[in-house]
């Protein structure tokens, strides 16, 4: 009778193999921003797929450790929030990386069970695409560092206008699976897929630009370090800095401050809103604020007009679990009277009602507002009640450090612009603040870690893209068609 120890490690393929898979996964992560080395990431992905299939009964272990290596490398910035006050939270940082990496890798582990039969590599590619798609929805979703993101900043990213981020992921995995077969025919097909994506992307980028709007936007970047952001003296300094940037030079048509840029509750200090409006000199000012009603708080965006009156407002609805609220905290209060985790009792933010479009009038048109990491969810943009003229994101990327996190967040904003065919305006506390055109190209930007402001005309919009119209539908149809084709081919294959 096998021992309990042997039962616990049934199917274990060996330490060398899982270590090699973890290393291959880490190399795949090099395709993510800021490096964006797709030419290394795709062969590394091919190697990882080969290792999973070659492991036979140990394929789940190999996929799990390979995924963990990938997520640990791609999401290493997750330690940064714990280092804001390292003497208090620093000890948690290693656990955060390990738990997040192995937790997200469970999606890859589940996909590995599909890697069977004569077309195991292709089945694995399809299953991993489904796993990556599910990662954007399960437990409120976290579609950061999707495999298809390796193309952001390169011509193939334009394919997202047709089939979105999941389509890019499917394209990448199929190319890697064909490469890993190490036969001339499949490798030639893989090269053809990548070449076709480059050709389409270059063609799309060469098309005429839509006419820019006449409106001039001012992006205000105070560069408030997170460790100093809420210190009373420093907060006042950062606030005055933003007022100074707002009032400088010629008057723009709209001024935009980043997320939680105002360190005061406007409900309690109306004179603060008046000062902001005065600095705007008649132009509306978009500010990131915290809003309060009774015991409830919201992470909000407000448009301040003449006299500091809020002419429009948006409350963030896709909140960060454990960062902005505790899951089921309100339910525990309603059912058991537990106050500690309830957002409705002031312990965390409450979610807004959902996606919205703000009509700013005139040449400013209609804007789709996003706050911070709402920009990583393409489904949230598709859920807007109407099509906007442009996308507006305010964010505080000081939480993400200065290496990969802010650049990966920026990269995903570029992809949202491509998917929707809409210009994207991004205003970040510490940077990178940027304006992107409707094909995701950066028109102008303020660098990371610098204080300043930027005046830029609002780019024009393209007609709705196929992805904006149909979302994930075409990719799901393609996945089903490919799966059916593999099933039929396997049944016809001689035993």
N, C-alpha and C positions, 0 to 999 in steps of 0.2 A: 504494500500500500504506500503510495507516494507520501512523502513528508509534507507538513504544512508549508515549510519553506519552499519546496519545489512547486507546490500548487500555486503559491503566491507569485512566482516568477515564471509561470507557464508561458511558453512562447518567447521568452527573453532571447533576443538575437545576439547578445554579447555586447560588452562595454565598448569595444572598438567601433562597432557598427553604429551604435546610437551616438557615440561621440562624433563620428564622421558625419552623421546626419545633422547634428547640431551645428557643426562647422559649416556644412553646406547651406543650412538655413540662414546662418549669420551672413554668408556671402550673398544670398538672395537679397537681404536687407540693404545691401549697398546700392541697390537700385532705387531706394527711396531717397527723398530730399534729405540733406542738401547735396549729396553727391550725384545721385541720378545716373549711376553707371549701369544702364540697362544691358549693355554689351557683356558685362560680367554677371549680372543678376540672372539673365535668361539661361546661360549655360550652367550656372550653379543650381538653378531650379531643375534643369534637366537631370543633373547628377542626383539631386535629392529624390526626384520621382523614380529614378532607376534604383536607388538604394531601398526605397519603400517596397517596390515590387519584388526586388531580389531577395528581400528578407522573408518572403513566404509567410509562414505562420506568425512571424514576428513583425509583420508590416505595421501593425497599430503602434507598437513601441517606437519604431523608427520614425513614423509620421509624427508622433507626439513629441519626441525629442527634436526632430527637425523643425517642427513648428515652434517649439520653445526657443530654439536658437534664433530663429527668424524674428520672433516677437521681442525677445530680449534685446537683440541688436537694434531693431527698428524703433522700439519704444523705450530705449534707455533713458530718454528725457523724463520719464515718469518719476524719477528720483527727485527732480528739481523742486516740486512743492514741499517735499520733506526737508529740504535743505534751506528753506526760508528761515526757519528757526531750528538749526541743526542740534542745538543742545537739548531740545525737547523732542523733536520728531525724527532726527537723523537716523536713529537705530531702526526705524521702520523701512527706510529706503530699500535695502537689499531684499527684504521680504516682499515689498511692493512689486519689484521687478520680477522676482521668481514666481510669485503667485499669479501675476497678470500674464506672464509669458506662458506658463504651463496651463493656465485657465483658458486662454484663447486658443492654445494648441489643441485643446480637446476637440475643437471643430475639425481640425486636420486629422486627428486620431480617428474620429468617426468616419471621415471620408475614406480612410485607408481600407476599410472593410469592403469597399466596392472594387478594389483592385484585384480582380480575380479573372481567370479564364485567359483565352488567347489574346484578348485586347485589354489586358489589365492596365497598361499605361494610359490608354485613352479613357477607360472607365474611371481611373483615378483623376484624370484631368477634369472630367465632367463632375465628379463628386466633389472635388475641391472647389470648383466654381460655385456649386450649390452651397457648400459650407461657408465660403466667403460671403455669399449673398445673405445667408442666414445670420451671419455675424453682425450685419447691419440692422437686424430687427430683434433678435432674441434678447430678453432682459433689457429692453429699451434700446439696445443696439450699440455697437462700437465699431463702425466701419473705417477705422483708422489703419493706414498702412495696408490697404488691399493690394493683392499681387499686381493688379492692373495699374496701380499708381506708379510703377516704375517708368511709365511712358510720359508722365507729366513733365512738361518742359521740352519735349521732343515731338516731332511731327505726328507720330502715331496716336498721340493723345486726342487728335481731332476725330478719331473714330468714335469717341464718346458721344459726339453729336448724333450718331446713328444708334448706338447700342449701349451707351452709358458705361459706368464703371464696371459693372458685372460683365459686359461684353468685352471690355479690355482685359479683364481677368481671364475670361474664357479663351480669348485669342492668345494670350501669353502662355497659358497652361497647355493649350493644344500645340503651340510651337515648341514648347519645352518637351512635351511628351514625344513628339515626332523626332526631335533631336536625340532624345535618350535612346531611341531605337537603334541608333548608330548604323543605319543602312542608307545607301545613297538616295533611294527614292523618297523615303520619309523626310530625310534631312533637306532634300531639295524642296519639298513641299513646305517645310518649316521656314526656309529662307524665303520662299515665295510669299508666304503669309506676311512675314515682317516687311518685305519689300513693298507689297501691295499697301500695307498700312502706312508706310512712309510716303508712297506716291500719293495716296489719297490726302494725307495730312498736308503735304507740300502744296498740292493743288488747292486745297481749301484755304490755306493761309495766303495763297496768291490771289484770291478773289478780291474784288473791290471792297473797300471798307464802307460801311454805312455812314452817312453824314453825321458828324458829331453835333450834339445839341449846343445851343448857345450858352447854356448855363455853366458858370464857373463854380467849382466846389473848392472849399478849403479844408484840407485834412490836417487836424491838429494832433500832434504827437508829443505829449509832455515828458515821456520817458521817466515815469515814476516807478522806481524799484519797489518790488513787492514788499520787501522787508521794511520799507520806509513809507509806503503808500498811506497807511492809516495812522502814522504818528502825527499828533495834532499840529506840531510846528511844520513838519515836512508837507503834510496834506495841504496846509494853507499856502505854502510855497508853490506846490504843483498847481493848485487852483489858480493862483495869481498868474502863473506862467501861461496857463491856457487862456485866461482873459487877455493877456498881453498879445499872444499869437492871434487871437480872434480879432483884436482891434487894429492889428498892424496893416500897413500898406493900403492898397485900394480895396474897396469893399467887394467881396465875392457875392454870389447869389445864394449860397448855402454854406454854413460852417458846420463841421462834424467833429465832435469830441468822441473819445473811445468809451468803452464799457466802464461803468462805475467811476466815471471821471469826476463826478461831483461828490465831495465828501460830506455833504450836508443833506438832510431830508428836506426837500422843497416844501413839503406840507407844513413843516415847522419853521422854515426860514424863507418866506416868500421873497425877502429882499435879495437873496442869492440869485434867484431866477431873474430878478430885475437887473442885477449887475451883468449877468450873462447877456441879456437882451440889449443892454446899453452897449456892450462891447461889440455886439453884432451889427450895430448901426443901421437897424432896419431890416437886416437879412435874418431869416430864421436860423436858429442854431439847434442842431441835433445833439443831445447830450445823453450819456449813459448815467442813469440814476438808480438809486434804490427807492422803491415806492412802498408806502405803508398805509394800511387801513386796519385800525384796531390792532389785533395781534398778528396780522398777516403781512408778510413782506414779499415783494416781487423784484426781480432783477429786470430793469425796464429801460426803454429808450423813450425819450420825450422830445418833441419838437417845440421849442420855445419861440414864440412870436413877440409882437410888440407888447411892452410892459411886463414881459416874462410870463405871459399866459401860455399854457400848454395847448397848442392847437391840434396835436395828435400824440398818440401814445401807443407803445407796443410792449407787452410783457412777455419775457422769454418763457416758452412753453416746454421746450425739450431740455430738461434740467440734467445736471451731472449727478448720477447716483452717488451717494456718500460724500460728494463734494458740495452740492447745493441743497440736497435733501436726503433723508433716510427713507429708503423704500418701505412702504407700508406703515410709515410713521403716523400718518393721519388715521389709518385704519386701527392701529393699536390704541390711539387716543379715543376713537369713537367706540371701540369694543370694550376696552379695558381701562380707560381713563389714564393711560400713560402719556404724560405731557412731554417727556424729555425729547422725543423724536418727532413730534407733531409740527409740521410747517404751519398749520392753522393756529398754533400757539406761539409762533415766533421763532421756532427752532428749525430754521431752514427756510428756503424760498418756497413759495407756492407757485405752481405752474400757471402760465397764462392760458387763454382760451384756445390758442392754436395759431397757425400761420395767418398772416394778415398782409394787406397791401395798403400803403399810405399814399394818399393823393396829395402831393406837395404843391401842385398847381403850376401853370405856365410851362416854361421850358424845363422845369425840374421834373415834371411828369409824375409817374407813379413808381414808388420804390417798394421793393420787397425787403423788409427788415429782418436781420438775423443777429443774434447776440452770441458771441463766442463760438462754442463748438457746435451750435446749430448748423453751421456751414458744412459740417462733414456728412450730413444726412441728405442725400439727393431726394429722398421721398418727401422730406419736409417742404422743399421748394416746389415739388410737383403738386403738393396739397394746397397751395395758395388758392384763395377764392377766385382770383382772376390773374391774367398775365400782366406782369409789371413791365415798366420800361427799363428798369435797372435793379440791381441787387445791392443792398447796403448791409455791410457787416461791421459792427463795433465789437471790439474784443480787448481782453487784457492778457496778452501772451507773456507777461512777466512771470506767470506761473511756470512756463515751459522752459525757462533757462535761455541760453544763448547759442546752443549748438543745433540740434536737429529739430526740436519741437516746433519753434516758430516757423521754420522753413517748410516743414511738413504741413502745418496748418495753412500757410500761404498757398502751397501747391494744391491743396484740396479746393481752395477758393478758385484757383485757376480752372480746375476741372468743372466746377459748378457753372462757370461762365460758358465753357465749351458746350456742356450738356444742354443748357437753356438757350444759348444764342443771345445772351444778355450781358451788357457790361457789368462789371463787379467792382464796387468801391469798398475798400477795406481800411478801417481806421483802427490802429492798434496802439495801446498805451506805450509800449516800449518798442514797437515795430514788429514786423515790417508793415508799414502803412503803404497801400498801393492802389492804383487804379488800373484795372484790366479791361481790355476791349472784349467784344462779344465772341472772340475766338480764344480768349484766355491768355492773351499776350500782355505783358506788363507795359503800360504806357508810360508811367512815371511812378516813383516810389521814394519813400524816406527810409534810410537804412536802419537796421536793428541797432538799438542802444543809443540813439541820438534824439535829442529834443529839437523840435522845429515844426514848421508848417509847410504845406505844399498846396499851391493853387493849380488846378487843372480843369480843363473842359470835360464835360461829361460825354463819353463816347456814345455812339448810336447803337441801336439794337438791330439784330437780324430777325428774320421771320422765325417762328417756332421751329425748332429742330425736330426730327423724328423722335428723338428720345424725350423731348419736352411733351410731345403729343401722346406717345404710347408707353413711356416708362420702360419697365422691365419686361413687358409683354413679348417683344420680338426675341429677347434672349431666352426667355422661358420656352418659347416655341422652338427655337434653335436647339436648346438643350434636349427637349423631348424628341425632336427629329433625329439628333445624333444618337441618343440613347436607343431609339427604335432601330436605327440603322445598324448599330453595333449588335443589338440583340438578334436581328435577322441574319447578319453576317456570321455570328457565332453559331446559329442553328444550322446554317448551310455548310459550315466548315466540316470537312471530313473528320470523323472521329480518329 
